[in-house]
């Protein structure tokens, strides 16, 4: 819209990794946003193998509100969130992957 709106520099990042909670304590925090950033985006968790039939992951927003995601073994669950502060994997004896595609203003 020409010069009518100021430019806002948005950043998009993809943060991915593996978790192995057979060798780590639960809950395992795999992502924490930088203080003061309003982070929105999609969280995906894949549960590859482990003892339980399902695992849980928790997305917490900056107000401390938790959203729990249940992932059956051999599946990926993805969900989009506003205001992501952290992601934890909450179930022991599990191996899998996580990926966050996040967007925030600098």
Protein Blocks (a to p, Z undefined) as FASTA:
>chain_A
ZZmbccdddddddddddddfklbccdddfbdcdehiacedddddddfbdjblbdcddddd
fkopacdddddehiacddddehifbdcdfbghiacdddddddddZZ
